Amino acid sequence: MRLEIPVWIGTTIGMLSMGMMPDLGAEQIKFSYSILEFSVSVADLKTYAQEGKISSQLASYTKRLKPEDVAQGRQVLTEQQQLSPVAISQFLYSDIGESMLKSAGELIETDSGQNGFYAIRAALILAAADPGGLTLLNTMRYFPSQSIRINSEKLLALMNQLSSLKNETNQALSVIDQQSTTEASTEPSVNISKLPDLYNKSGSFSWQKKAIAFMDTNRRSLTGSIKTRVIQTDIYLPESQTPAPVVVISHGLGSDRDSFAYLAENLASYGFAVVVPEHSGSDSLQMQALLTGRSQQVFADTELIDRPLDVTFVLDQLEQRSKSDPWLQGKINVQEVGVIGQSFGGYTALVLAGARININQLHKDCKSEPDPVNVSLLLQCRALALGKNSPDYEQIQQNLSNLDLGDRRVKAVIALNPVTSSILGQAGLSRIEIPVAIAAGAADTVTPVFLEQIQAFNWLTTKEKYLGIGDKGTHTDLIAGVSTVVLPSSNRFSGFSGRDPELGRIHVQAFSTAFMKVYLAHQTEYRPFLSASYVKNSNLDEPIKVYFVRLLPPGFPHKK
C-alpha cells in the first residue's frame, strides 16, 4: 500500500488523539517512515486539549483530518474514565488484559524500541490513581519513557487489515442487500394492515415474575471433579389456559438477568414462559469481583461448558417442578423450548442448538499474538486453556471437541451478536439442524459482523435460517441498563452517529415474538414477519436500515 507521508502521519495522530489507540504518551510521540523520523509534542496536544489552540506543528497533521474529528479529539484528550486504579490493575493483570497489552505493545514502543507492554500498564494504573483521574493526557504524563515510538511497519499492517475487513464487510452487505431485494420480489406480498402490531403493542397475557435459585450439586468438570453451582433464575409465567412454550434468555459477558428484562416481559405478554438464568462465572458479579480485586479472571474458562449446562439443568428442574409445584403445574411446556442469547449468550444458544466446539479451528486461529482486528478471539481462544494444568490436557481437549452440549428440547434459537468464527467454525455450526436466526450490527467492533455473524450464517446448513443486520447497530445496543462488559465497544468515531439503541430493541422484541410464535407455538399466521418482503414493504428501515435474508448466493465469499 502506497501512502503519502503527511497523510499517514495525520492518520496516526488522529488515531492517537481520538482514543482509537491505547492511551499512551511522553514528552514526544515519535514515528519513522523509511529514513525519516517525525514527532509531535505532547505539550502541543495538552495546549490544544485545554485551550483549543493548535500549534503550527500540530496543524500540519490535523489539516488531514475532518473538522468534526479534530473537535472530538479535544474532548477525548481530557475525557475522564470512571475506573479506579484497582479496577484497571486487576483487568490489565488478567489473561485477557495481558493479551490486549501485548497486542498494543507491538504497535506502541518505548523510547528504546522495546514492546510497550509494561509501560502502558504502568501509565494506565498510575493515571487512574491521579486526582485528575484516568485521562489520555494523564496517561501521557505517567508513561515511563521520554518518548513513545510507533512501530510504523506493524501500524501500516494493522491499517491494511482494518481496511481489508471494511471492504469485505461493505461488499458482503451489498450482496446481502441485493439478495434481500430478490427474496422480497419472489415472496408472497404481505398485507401489513392485517398483521398484529408487534412493534407498538404488548401482548394480551398478564404474567407473574418469580426468582428461583436452582442448585446443581453434581456439576462435573472435564477433569472429573464435582462442584456445586447455584443458578439464580428469573421466571416470567403468563396466565394461560394451556401449557406455555418456554423461551430461555442467556445474557452476555459481564451482564445479568436484568439486561434483557424488557425482552422477557414482552415475550411473556405474548404467552411464553420466559426463563432467564444468571451464569455466575461470566456475569456482572464476576466482573465486579475482577475489578475490585476479588478475582483474577474476566470470566472462568469453564463457562464455555457451564453456560449450556446451566440451561439444561434449569430445564430439568422446571420439568420436575411442573409436575408438583402448584405455581408451575400445567403451566409450562418444557418440550417446546427456544433460546435467545447475546454475545457469549449467543454462543450458548448455538451450542444448545447442536453446534460443537471446534478445537482444530481454535488451534489455527489462536496464535501467540492476539488478533487486533477481532477482539472476540480473546474470549474464544480461552477454550484452549481448559484443562491446561492437568496432566491429561490433550485428552481433555480431545474430549472437548467431541462434547455434545445440545439439548433436544430446544427447537429454535436466536443468536444476537454471537461469537462463532473459531470457537465453533464451519464444522461446529454445520451440525445444527433446527431453525436459527442470527442478528447483528454492522458497527459492532467486538464481534465484527463479517467475521462473526455473516460467515456463521453462511456456514449454517439448517434449512430454516435467518440473518438480520442493523446498519448502525453496535455490540451493546440490545443490552438494557448497565453492562460491565470490558471489551471495547465504543463507536464514537466510526461514523455511526445518531443511532437509537431503543429502536434495535424494538426490532428484536417484534422479531423474537414472531419467530417463537412460528417455531414454538406453531402459529403460522406470524410467518409473514419472518420475510424480506415484510421488512422491505414496512417502515422498518427508517431511520435504521435492516438487511434481512434467508439465503446467501452460491459462492458467497468467506474467510475460513
C-alpha positions as CSV (number, residue, x, y, z in Angstrom):
1,M,0.0,0.0,0.0
2,R,1.5,3.3,-1.1
3,L,0.8,6.1,1.4
4,E,2.0,9.7,1.4
5,I,4.0,10.6,4.5
6,P,1.8,13.5,5.7
7,V,-1.4,11.5,5.2
8,W,0.0,8.6,7.2
9,I,1.3,10.8,10.0
10,G,-2.0,12.7,10.1
11,T,-3.9,9.4,10.4
12,T,-1.6,8.2,13.2
13,I,-2.0,11.4,15.2
14,G,-5.7,11.3,14.6
15,M,-5.9,7.7,15.9
16,L,-4.0,8.7,19.0
17,S,-5.9,11.9,19.7
18,M,-9.3,10.3,19.2
19,G,-8.7,7.4,21.5
20,M,-8.5,4.8,18.7
21,M,-5.2,3.6,20.0
22,P,-4.0,2.8,23.6
23,D,-3.8,5.7,25.9
24,L,-0.1,6.5,25.9
25,G,2.3,9.4,25.8
26,A,5.5,11.1,27.0
27,E,7.2,14.4,26.0
28,Q,7.1,13.4,22.4
29,I,5.3,10.9,20.2
30,K,7.8,9.6,17.6
31,F,7.4,7.6,14.5
32,S,9.5,6.9,11.5
33,Y,8.9,6.4,7.8
34,S,11.7,5.0,5.8
35,I,14.8,7.0,6.8
36,L,12.8,9.9,8.1
37,E,11.6,10.4,11.7
38,F,8.8,12.7,12.8
39,S,7.4,13.7,16.2
40,V,4.6,15.5,17.9
41,S,5.0,17.4,21.1
42,V,2.8,16.2,24.0
43,A,2.8,19.8,25.2
44,D,1.2,20.8,22.0
45,L,-1.5,18.2,22.5
46,K,-2.1,19.5,26.0
47,T,-2.4,23.1,24.9
48,Y,-4.8,22.0,22.2
49,A,-6.9,20.0,24.6
50,Q,-7.1,22.6,27.3
51,E,-7.2,25.8,25.3
52,G,-8.2,24.8,21.8
53,K,-5.0,26.2,20.3
54,I,-3.4,24.2,17.5
55,S,0.3,24.8,17.1
56,S,1.9,25.1,13.7
57,Q,3.5,21.7,14.0
58,L,0.2,20.0,15.1
59,A,-1.7,21.9,12.3
60,S,0.4,20.2,9.6
61,Y,-1.2,16.9,10.8
62,T,-4.7,18.0,11.9
63,K,-5.4,19.5,8.5
64,R,-5.5,16.0,7.2
65,L,-8.5,15.2,9.5
66,K,-12.1,16.2,9.2
67,P,-13.1,19.2,11.3
68,E,-15.5,17.2,13.4
69,D,-12.8,14.7,14.2
70,V,-10.4,17.5,15.3
71,A,-13.1,18.8,17.6
72,Q,-13.9,15.4,19.1
73,G,-10.2,14.8,19.6
74,R,-10.0,17.7,22.0
75,Q,-12.7,16.2,24.2
76,V,-11.1,12.7,24.2
77,L,-7.8,14.0,25.4
78,T,-9.3,15.2,28.6
79,E,-12.3,12.8,29.0
80,Q,-12.1,11.0,32.3
81,Q,-12.8,7.3,32.5
82,Q,-14.5,6.3,35.8
83,L,-12.2,3.5,36.7
84,S,-10.3,3.0,39.9
85,P,-6.6,2.0,39.9
86,V,-7.6,-1.3,41.4
87,A,-10.1,-2.0,38.6
88,I,-7.5,-1.0,35.9
89,S,-4.8,-3.1,37.6
90,Q,-7.0,-6.1,38.0
91,F,-8.1,-6.1,34.4
92,L,-4.6,-5.5,33.0
93,Y,-3.2,-8.3,35.0
94,S,-5.8,-10.8,33.8
95,D,-5.1,-13.1,30.9
96,I,-7.3,-11.2,28.6
97,G,-5.9,-7.8,29.8
98,E,-2.3,-9.0,29.2
99,S,-3.2,-10.3,25.8
100,M,-4.6,-6.8,24.9
101,L,-1.5,-5.1,26.3
102,K,0.8,-7.4,24.3
103,S,-1.0,-6.5,21.2
104,A,-0.9,-2.8,22.0
105,G,2.8,-3.0,22.9
106,E,3.6,-4.4,19.4
107,L,2.4,-1.1,18.0
108,I,3.4,1.3,20.7
109,E,7.0,1.1,21.9
110,T,9.2,2.8,24.5
111,D,11.9,5.2,23.6
112,S,14.4,2.4,23.3
113,G,12.2,0.4,20.9
114,Q,11.0,-2.1,23.4
115,N,7.5,-3.6,23.5
116,G,5.3,-1.1,25.4
117,F,3.6,-3.8,27.4
118,Y,4.8,-2.8,30.9
119,A,5.0,0.9,30.2
120,I,1.4,1.0,29.0
121,R,0.2,-0.9,32.1
122,A,2.1,1.3,34.5
123,A,0.9,4.5,32.9
124,L,-2.7,3.5,33.0
125,I,-2.7,2.4,36.6
126,L,-0.8,5.5,37.8
127,A,-3.1,7.8,35.8
128,A,-6.2,6.1,37.3
129,A,-4.7,6.9,40.8
130,D,-4.1,10.6,39.9
131,P,-6.5,13.1,41.4
132,G,-7.3,14.2,37.9
133,G,-8.4,10.7,37.0
134,L,-7.7,8.4,34.1
135,T,-7.5,10.7,31.0
136,L,-5.4,10.4,27.9
137,L,-3.2,13.4,29.0
138,N,-2.7,12.0,32.5
139,T,-1.6,8.7,30.9
140,M,0.9,10.5,28.8
141,R,2.2,12.2,32.0
142,Y,2.9,8.8,33.7
143,F,4.3,6.9,30.7
144,P,7.7,5.8,31.9
145,S,9.7,7.0,28.9
146,Q,10.7,10.3,27.5
147,S,9.1,9.5,24.2
148,I,6.9,6.9,22.6
149,R,7.7,5.2,19.3
150,I,5.1,3.9,16.9
151,N,6.1,0.8,15.1
152,S,5.3,2.0,11.6
153,E,5.5,-1.3,9.9
154,K,3.0,-3.0,12.2
155,L,0.8,0.0,12.2
156,L,0.6,0.0,8.5
157,A,-0.1,-3.7,8.5
158,L,-3.0,-3.1,11.0
159,M,-4.4,-0.3,8.9
160,N,-4.3,-2.6,5.9
161,Q,-6.1,-5.3,7.9
162,L,-8.8,-2.9,9.0
163,S,-9.2,-1.5,5.5
164,S,-9.5,-5.0,4.1
165,L,-12.1,-6.1,6.6
166,K,-14.1,-2.9,6.0
167,N,-14.1,-3.6,2.3
168,E,-15.1,-7.2,2.7
169,T,-17.9,-6.1,5.1
170,N,-19.2,-3.5,2.7
171,Q,-19.1,-5.9,-0.2
172,A,-20.9,-8.5,1.8
173,L,-23.6,-6.1,2.9
174,S,-24.1,-5.0,-0.7
175,V,-24.6,-8.7,-1.7
176,I,-27.0,-9.2,1.2
177,D,-29.0,-6.1,0.3
178,Q,-29.4,-7.4,-3.3
179,Q,-30.3,-10.8,-2.1
180,S,-32.9,-9.3,0.2
181,T,-34.5,-7.5,-2.7
182,T,-34.5,-10.7,-4.7
183,E,-36.2,-12.6,-1.9
184,A,-38.8,-9.9,-1.4
185,S,-39.7,-9.9,-5.0
186,T,-40.3,-13.7,-5.1
187,E,-42.2,-14.0,-1.8
188,P,-45.9,-13.5,-1.5
189,S,-46.8,-9.9,-0.9
190,V,-47.6,-9.0,2.7
191,N,-50.7,-7.1,3.7
192,I,-49.2,-5.3,6.7
193,S,-52.6,-3.8,7.8
194,K,-53.9,-7.3,8.5
195,L,-51.0,-8.3,10.7
196,P,-50.8,-7.8,14.5
197,D,-48.8,-4.8,15.6
198,L,-45.8,-6.4,17.3
199,Y,-43.9,-3.1,17.3
200,N,-46.1,-0.8,19.3
201,K,-48.2,-3.1,21.4
202,S,-47.5,-5.7,24.1
203,G,-49.4,-9.0,24.1
204,S,-52.7,-9.6,25.9
205,F,-51.4,-12.0,28.5
206,S,-50.8,-10.9,32.1
207,W,-47.9,-12.6,33.8
208,Q,-46.1,-13.1,37.1
209,K,-42.4,-13.0,37.8
210,K,-40.6,-15.1,40.4
211,A,-36.9,-15.5,41.2
212,I,-35.7,-19.1,42.0
213,A,-32.2,-20.3,43.0
214,F,-31.5,-23.6,41.4
215,M,-28.7,-25.6,43.0
216,D,-26.7,-28.1,40.9
217,T,-24.8,-30.1,43.5
218,N,-23.4,-32.5,41.0
219,R,-21.8,-30.4,38.2
220,R,-19.0,-32.5,36.8
221,S,-16.0,-30.8,35.2
222,L,-13.9,-32.0,32.2
223,T,-11.3,-33.3,34.7
224,G,-14.0,-35.4,36.5
225,S,-14.2,-33.2,39.7
226,I,-17.5,-32.3,41.2
227,K,-18.7,-28.8,42.2
228,T,-21.8,-27.1,43.3
229,R,-23.2,-24.3,41.1
230,V,-26.1,-22.0,42.0
231,I,-28.1,-20.7,39.1
232,Q,-30.2,-17.6,40.1
233,T,-33.1,-17.6,37.7
234,D,-36.0,-15.2,36.9
235,I,-39.1,-16.9,35.6
236,Y,-41.9,-14.9,33.8
237,L,-45.0,-17.0,33.8
238,P,-48.0,-16.0,31.7
239,E,-51.6,-16.6,32.9
240,S,-52.6,-19.1,30.2
241,Q,-55.2,-21.9,29.9
242,T,-52.7,-24.1,28.2
243,P,-49.1,-25.0,28.9
244,A,-46.8,-22.2,27.6
245,P,-43.8,-22.8,25.4
246,V,-40.6,-21.8,27.2
247,V,-38.1,-19.2,26.0
248,V,-34.7,-19.1,27.7
249,I,-32.6,-15.9,27.5
250,S,-28.9,-16.2,28.1
251,H,-27.0,-12.9,28.8
252,G,-23.6,-11.9,27.6
253,L,-20.3,-11.5,29.3
254,G,-20.5,-9.0,32.2
255,S,-24.3,-8.8,32.0
256,D,-27.0,-10.2,34.2
257,R,-30.7,-11.2,34.4
258,D,-31.9,-7.6,34.1
259,S,-30.1,-7.0,30.8
260,F,-32.9,-8.4,28.8
261,A,-35.8,-7.9,31.2
262,Y,-37.6,-5.8,28.5
263,L,-37.5,-8.7,26.1
264,A,-38.6,-11.2,28.8
265,E,-41.6,-9.1,29.7
266,N,-42.7,-8.6,26.1
267,L,-42.4,-12.3,25.3
268,A,-44.4,-13.2,28.5
269,S,-47.1,-10.8,27.4
270,Y,-47.5,-12.9,24.2
271,G,-47.9,-16.2,26.1
272,F,-44.4,-17.5,26.5
273,A,-42.9,-18.7,29.8
274,V,-39.6,-16.9,29.9
275,V,-36.6,-18.3,31.9
276,V,-33.6,-16.1,32.5
277,P,-30.7,-17.8,34.3
278,E,-27.7,-15.9,35.5
279,H,-24.4,-17.5,34.6
280,S,-22.3,-16.9,37.7
281,G,-18.8,-17.2,36.3
282,S,-19.4,-14.7,33.5
283,D,-22.0,-12.2,34.8
284,S,-21.8,-8.7,36.2
285,L,-20.9,-10.0,39.7
286,Q,-17.8,-11.8,38.2
287,M,-16.8,-8.6,36.5
288,Q,-17.2,-6.7,39.8
289,A,-15.1,-9.3,41.5
290,L,-12.3,-8.8,39.0
291,L,-12.4,-5.0,39.1
292,T,-12.4,-4.9,42.9
293,G,-9.5,-7.3,43.3
294,R,-11.5,-10.4,44.4
295,S,-10.9,-12.3,41.2
296,Q,-8.1,-12.6,38.7
297,Q,-10.3,-13.7,35.8
298,V,-12.6,-11.8,33.4
299,F,-14.5,-15.0,33.2
300,A,-13.9,-18.6,34.3
301,D,-12.7,-20.7,31.3
302,T,-15.2,-23.4,32.4
303,E,-18.0,-21.0,31.5
304,L,-17.7,-22.3,27.9
305,I,-19.1,-25.6,29.2
306,D,-21.1,-24.4,32.3
307,R,-23.3,-22.0,30.5
308,P,-25.2,-24.5,28.3
309,L,-25.2,-26.9,31.2
310,D,-26.9,-24.2,33.3
311,V,-29.7,-24.0,30.8
312,T,-30.1,-27.8,30.6
313,F,-30.1,-28.1,34.4
314,V,-32.7,-25.4,34.9
315,L,-34.9,-27.0,32.2
316,D,-34.6,-30.4,34.0
317,Q,-35.6,-28.7,37.3
318,L,-38.6,-27.0,35.7
319,E,-39.7,-30.2,34.1
320,Q,-39.7,-31.9,37.5
321,R,-41.4,-28.9,39.3
322,S,-44.1,-28.6,36.6
323,K,-45.4,-32.0,37.9
324,S,-45.8,-30.9,41.5
325,D,-45.3,-27.2,42.1
326,P,-48.7,-25.5,42.1
327,W,-47.3,-22.3,40.6
328,L,-45.9,-24.3,37.6
329,Q,-48.1,-27.3,37.4
330,G,-49.8,-27.5,34.0
331,K,-48.4,-24.0,33.1
332,I,-45.3,-24.7,31.0
333,N,-44.3,-27.0,28.1
334,V,-40.6,-27.8,28.6
335,Q,-40.6,-29.9,25.4
336,E,-41.0,-26.8,23.3
337,V,-38.1,-24.6,24.2
338,G,-36.5,-21.6,22.3
339,V,-33.2,-19.9,23.4
340,I,-32.2,-16.3,22.8
341,G,-28.7,-15.4,23.7
342,Q,-26.5,-12.3,23.2
343,S,-22.7,-12.4,22.5
344,F,-21.4,-15.1,24.9
345,G,-25.1,-16.0,25.3
346,G,-25.3,-16.2,21.5
347,Y,-22.6,-18.9,21.7
348,T,-24.6,-20.6,24.4
349,A,-27.7,-20.6,22.3
350,L,-25.9,-22.1,19.3
351,V,-24.3,-24.8,21.4
352,L,-27.6,-25.8,22.9
353,A,-28.9,-26.0,19.3
354,G,-26.3,-28.6,18.5
355,A,-23.1,-26.8,17.5
356,R,-19.8,-28.3,18.7
357,I,-16.6,-26.6,19.9
358,N,-14.1,-26.7,17.1
359,I,-10.7,-27.4,18.6
360,N,-9.0,-27.7,15.3
361,Q,-10.1,-24.2,14.2
362,L,-9.1,-22.8,17.5
363,H,-5.5,-24.1,17.1
364,K,-5.3,-22.4,13.7
365,D,-6.7,-19.1,14.9
366,C,-5.3,-18.7,18.4
367,K,-1.8,-17.7,17.7
368,S,0.8,-16.3,20.2
369,E,-0.1,-12.7,19.1
370,P,-3.7,-11.6,19.6
371,D,-5.7,-10.6,16.5
372,P,-6.2,-6.8,16.9
373,V,-9.0,-6.8,14.3
374,N,-11.2,-9.4,16.0
375,V,-11.3,-8.7,19.8
376,S,-13.8,-11.6,20.4
377,L,-11.0,-14.1,19.8
378,L,-9.7,-13.2,23.3
379,L,-12.8,-14.9,24.6
380,Q,-13.0,-17.7,22.0
381,C,-9.4,-18.8,22.5
382,R,-9.9,-19.4,26.2
383,A,-11.3,-22.8,25.2
384,L,-7.7,-23.9,24.7
385,A,-7.0,-23.1,28.4
386,L,-9.5,-25.7,29.6
387,G,-7.6,-28.4,31.5
388,K,-4.2,-26.7,30.9
389,N,-3.0,-27.6,34.4
390,S,-3.9,-31.2,34.1
391,P,-1.5,-34.0,33.0
392,D,-4.4,-35.2,30.8
393,Y,-4.6,-31.9,28.9
394,E,-4.5,-33.4,25.4
395,Q,-7.2,-35.9,26.3
396,I,-9.4,-33.2,27.8
397,Q,-9.1,-31.1,24.7
398,Q,-10.0,-34.1,22.6
399,N,-13.0,-34.8,24.8
400,L,-14.0,-31.1,24.4
401,S,-14.1,-31.4,20.7
402,N,-16.4,-34.4,21.0
403,L,-18.6,-32.9,23.7
404,D,-22.3,-32.7,22.8
405,L,-23.9,-29.9,24.8
406,G,-27.1,-29.8,22.8
407,D,-30.5,-30.1,24.3
408,R,-33.2,-31.9,22.3
409,R,-35.9,-29.9,24.0
410,V,-34.6,-26.8,22.2
411,K,-36.5,-26.4,19.0
412,A,-35.3,-22.9,17.8
413,V,-32.7,-20.3,18.7
414,I,-31.9,-16.7,18.1
415,A,-28.2,-15.6,18.5
416,L,-27.7,-11.8,18.9
417,N,-24.1,-10.7,18.1
418,P,-22.8,-14.2,18.8
419,V,-19.1,-15.3,18.9
420,T,-18.7,-18.1,16.4
421,S,-15.7,-17.9,14.0
422,S,-13.2,-20.0,15.9
423,I,-14.9,-21.5,18.9
424,L,-17.5,-23.1,16.6
425,G,-16.4,-22.5,13.0
426,Q,-17.9,-24.1,9.9
427,A,-17.6,-27.7,11.2
428,G,-19.2,-26.8,14.5
429,L,-22.1,-24.7,13.1
430,S,-22.9,-27.2,10.3
431,R,-24.2,-29.7,13.0
432,I,-27.2,-27.5,13.8
433,E,-30.5,-28.9,12.4
434,I,-33.1,-26.7,14.0
435,P,-34.3,-23.1,13.0
436,V,-31.7,-20.4,13.7
437,A,-31.8,-16.7,13.5
438,I,-28.7,-14.5,13.7
439,A,-29.0,-10.8,14.5
440,A,-26.0,-8.5,14.1
441,G,-24.9,-4.9,14.0
442,A,-22.8,-3.5,11.1
443,A,-21.0,-1.2,13.6
444,D,-20.0,-4.0,16.0
445,T,-16.3,-3.7,16.9
446,V,-16.3,-6.5,19.4
447,T,-17.7,-9.3,17.2
448,P,-17.2,-7.9,13.7
449,V,-20.2,-8.6,11.6
450,F,-18.5,-10.2,8.6
451,L,-16.2,-12.4,10.7
452,E,-18.6,-13.5,13.4
453,Q,-22.2,-13.3,12.0
454,I,-22.3,-13.2,8.2
455,Q,-19.8,-16.1,7.9
456,A,-21.6,-18.0,10.6
457,F,-24.9,-17.7,8.8
458,N,-23.3,-18.9,5.6
459,W,-21.9,-21.9,7.4
460,L,-25.3,-23.0,8.8
461,T,-26.8,-25.9,6.8
462,T,-30.2,-26.0,8.6
463,K,-33.0,-25.2,6.1
464,E,-34.7,-22.7,8.4
465,K,-32.3,-19.9,9.0
466,Y,-32.5,-16.1,9.0
467,L,-29.9,-13.2,9.1
468,G,-30.8,-9.7,10.2
469,I,-28.3,-6.9,10.3
470,G,-28.9,-3.3,11.5
471,D,-26.7,-0.9,9.6
472,K,-25.9,1.2,12.7
473,G,-26.0,-1.5,15.4
474,T,-23.2,-1.9,17.9
475,H,-22.3,-4.8,20.2
476,T,-24.1,-3.5,23.3
477,D,-27.1,-1.7,21.8
478,L,-29.5,-4.5,22.6
479,I,-28.5,-4.6,26.3
480,A,-30.7,-2.5,28.5
481,G,-29.5,-0.9,31.7
482,V,-25.8,-1.1,32.7
483,S,-23.4,-3.7,31.4
484,T,-19.9,-4.1,32.8
485,V,-18.6,-5.7,29.7
486,V,-14.9,-4.7,29.5
487,L,-14.2,-5.4,25.8
488,P,-14.1,-2.1,23.8
489,S,-17.4,-1.4,22.0
490,S,-17.3,2.3,21.5
491,N,-18.2,3.6,18.1
492,R,-17.6,7.2,18.9
493,F,-15.6,7.8,15.7
494,S,-16.9,5.1,13.4
495,G,-19.4,7.3,11.6
496,F,-22.5,5.7,13.1
497,S,-23.7,8.8,14.9
498,G,-27.4,9.4,15.6
499,R,-28.4,5.8,16.2
500,D,-31.0,5.0,18.8
501,P,-30.4,1.6,20.6
502,E,-34.1,1.6,21.6
503,L,-35.1,1.1,18.0
504,G,-32.9,-2.0,17.8
505,R,-34.5,-3.4,20.9
506,I,-38.0,-2.9,19.5
507,H,-36.9,-4.8,16.3
508,V,-35.6,-7.7,18.5
509,Q,-38.8,-7.8,20.5
510,A,-41.0,-8.0,17.5
511,F,-38.9,-10.5,15.6
512,S,-38.4,-12.7,18.6
513,T,-42.1,-12.8,19.2
514,A,-42.9,-13.8,15.6
515,F,-40.0,-16.3,15.4
516,M,-41.0,-18.1,18.6
517,K,-44.7,-18.0,17.7
518,V,-43.9,-19.8,14.4
519,Y,-41.4,-22.4,15.7
520,L,-42.6,-23.0,19.3
521,A,-46.3,-22.1,19.3
522,H,-46.7,-23.3,15.7
523,Q,-48.8,-20.3,14.8
524,T,-48.1,-19.9,11.1
525,E,-50.0,-16.6,10.8
526,Y,-46.9,-14.9,12.2
527,R,-44.7,-16.2,9.4
528,P,-45.0,-13.1,7.3
529,F,-43.0,-11.2,9.9
530,L,-40.1,-13.5,9.1
531,S,-39.8,-12.4,5.4
532,A,-37.7,-10.0,3.4
533,S,-40.9,-8.8,1.9
534,Y,-42.2,-7.6,5.2
535,V,-39.0,-5.8,6.0
536,K,-38.9,-4.2,2.6
537,N,-42.5,-3.1,2.5
538,S,-42.8,-1.8,6.0
539,N,-41.3,1.2,7.6
540,L,-38.7,-0.8,9.5
541,D,-35.7,0.6,7.8
542,E,-36.4,4.2,8.8
543,P,-34.2,5.5,10.4
544,I,-32.5,2.1,10.7
545,K,-31.7,0.2,7.6
546,V,-32.2,-3.5,8.2
547,Y,-30.6,-6.1,6.0
548,F,-32.7,-9.3,6.1
549,V,-32.2,-12.6,4.2
550,R,-32.8,-16.3,4.4
551,L,-30.1,-17.4,2.0
552,L,-26.8,-16.1,0.6
553,P,-25.9,-16.6,-3.1
554,P,-23.8,-19.6,-4.1
555,G,-20.1,-18.9,-3.9
556,F,-20.6,-16.2,-1.3
557,P,-17.0,-15.3,-0.1
558,H,-15.8,-16.4,3.3
559,K,-12.6,-16.1,5.2
560,K,-12.0,-19.6,6.6
